[in-house]
């Protein structure tokens, strides 16, 4: 993924930028990985939308 440039804050990942946007709307991002029949829900830290 190419990083997204945030003014005055340096580079942020695309996922982080989307997570902040979703958090600002009151939601949260959920990322999952599927390996065959196994589903793993990946959890991260809270980014506290500005």
DAVEN-V576165 format. One record per residue. RES is the residue in one letter. PHI is phi in radians with two decimals (none if undefined). OMEGA is omega in radians with two decimals (* if undefined). D_LAST is the distance of its C-alpha to the last C-alpha in Angstrom with 1 decimal. Layout:
<<RES | PHI | OMEGA | D_LAST> <RES | PHI | OMEGA | D_LAST>>
//
This chain:
<<X | none | 3.05 | 22.8> <X | -1.44 | 3.11 | 21.9> <X | -1.21 | 3.07 | 18.6> <X | -1.75 | -3.13 | 16.3> <X | -1.42 | 3.07 | 15.8> <X | -1.82 | -3.10 | 12.4> <X | -1.01 | 3.04 | 13.3> <X | 1.28 | -3.11 | 13.5> <X | -2.14 | -3.12 | 12.0> <X | 1.44 | -3.09 | 15.1> <X | -1.44 | 3.00 | 15.8> <X | -2.28 | 3.13 | 13.7> <X | -1.26 | 3.10 | 15.8> <X | -1.05 | 3.14 | 16.0> <X | -1.10 | 3.13 | 15.5> <X | -1.12 | 3.13 | 12.2> <X | -1.09 | 3.12 | 11.1> <X | -1.16 | 3.13 | 12.6> <X | -1.06 | 3.11 | 11.3> <X | -1.14 | 3.12 | 7.6> <X | -1.09 | 3.14 | 9.2> <X | -1.11 | 3.12 | 11.4> <X | -1.10 | 3.12 | 9.1> <X | -1.11 | 3.09 | 7.5> <X | -1.55 | 3.10 | 11.3> <X | 1.65 | -3.12 | 12.1> <X | -1.91 | 3.08 | 13.8> <X | -2.54 | 3.13 | 14.1> <X | -1.53 | 3.02 | 15.8> <X | -2.21 | 3.12 | 19.3> <X | -1.97 | 3.13 | 21.3> <X | -2.25 | 3.08 | 25.0> <X | -2.21 | -3.13 | 28.0> <X | -2.05 | 3.08 | 31.5> <X | -2.19 | -3.08 | 34.6> <X | 1.12 | 3.13 | 37.7> <X | -1.61 | -3.08 | 37.7> <X | -1.67 | 3.10 | 35.0> <X | -2.00 | 3.10 | 31.4> <X | -2.04 | 3.07 | 28.7> <X | -1.65 | -3.10 | 25.2> <X | -1.55 | -3.14 | 22.9> <X | -2.05 | 3.14 | 20.2> <X | -2.25 | 3.12 | 17.4> <X | -1.59 | 3.11 | 14.9> <X | -1.30 | -3.10 | 11.8> <X | -1.62 | -3.10 | 8.7> <X | 0.82 | -3.12 | 6.3> <X | -1.03 | -3.12 | 3.8> <X | -1.51 | * | 0.0>>
//
